[in-house]
Amino acid sequence: MEIKIGTKQILKFLYILSWIIFIGVCIEAGGFIFNTFYAMVLNPMGAENYWNGLDLSSLYNFDQGYFLVITFYMIIVAVLRALIFYLFIRLLHGKKLDLSHPFTIEFRNFISLVAYIALGIGLFSKMGMQYSAWLSTKGVTMPDLEYLRLGGPDVWFFMGVILLVISQIFKRGIEMQNDNELTI
C-alpha cells in the first residue's frame, strides 16, 4: 500500500499549523498588552511576574517610561508576528491560492506584504535589542533577549529580503504569463 501525500494535504496541514501558531502568538501579544496595562495602572508588582515568569521589576523600578518603551517593542513585534500568520490563514482559507496559475497579482502582493512585515519585525527587534543593551549599560538588570522576544532581528531582515526577491520574481512571472496569454 502506497501513501501519497499531495499538495492539497500539505496545504491543509499548513493551514491547521498556521491557525495553531496564530492563536499562540495572539495569546502572547495579548499577554504583553494586558501585563503592561496591569503593571502600569493596577499593580506595579505585576512587573515582577510580567509574562511567563519574565521579571521586569528592575526596569520598572528604574523608570516607568523605559519600561513602557521595552514593552512597546515587545508588543509591536508580537502583533506583527500574529499579522503574518493571519495573512497566511487568510490566503489559505480564502482560496486565493490557485496552483494552476500561481503567478497572480494577489499572491505577489501577499509575498510583498509579508516581506515588509518581516522587515518591520527585524527593525523593531533590532531597536528593542539596542535599547535593552543601552539600559544594561545604565545598570538595569535586563532579561535575556529571547525572553523579551526581541532576539534574532538579523533572521527577520534576511527573511524579508529573500521574500522581496521572490516578490520580484513573481512580478516577472506575472509579466511573462500575461505575455503568453496575449500571444495565444
C-alpha positions, 0 to 999 in steps of 0.5 A: 500500500502506497501513501501519497501525500499531495499538495492539497494535504500539505496545504491543509496541514499548513493551514491547521499549523498556521491557525495553531501558531496564530492563536499562540502568538495572539495569546502572547501579544495579548499577554504583553498588552494586558501585563503592561496595562496591569503593571502600569495602572493596577499593580506595579508588582505585576512587573515582577511576574510580567509574562511567563515568569519574565521579571521586569521589576528592575526596569520598572523600578528604574523608570516607568517610561523605559519600561513602557518603551521595552514593552512597546517593542515587545508588543509591536513585534508580537502583533506583527508576528500574529499579522503574518500568520493571519495573512497566511490563514487568510490566503489559505482559507480564502482560496486565493491560492490557485496552483494552476496559475500561481503567478497572480497579482494577489499572491505577489502582493501577499509575498510583498506584504509579508516581506515588509512585515518581516522587515518591520519585525527585524527593525523593531527587534533590532531597536528593542535589542539596542535599547535593552543593551543601552539600559544594561549599560545604565545598570538595569538588570535586563532579561535575556533577549529571547525572553523579551522576544526581541532576539534574532532581528538579523533572521527577520531582515534576511527573511524579508529580503529573500521574500522581496526577491521572490516578490520580484520574481513573481512580478516577472512571472506575472509579466511573462504569463500575461505575455503568453496569454496575449500571444495565444 
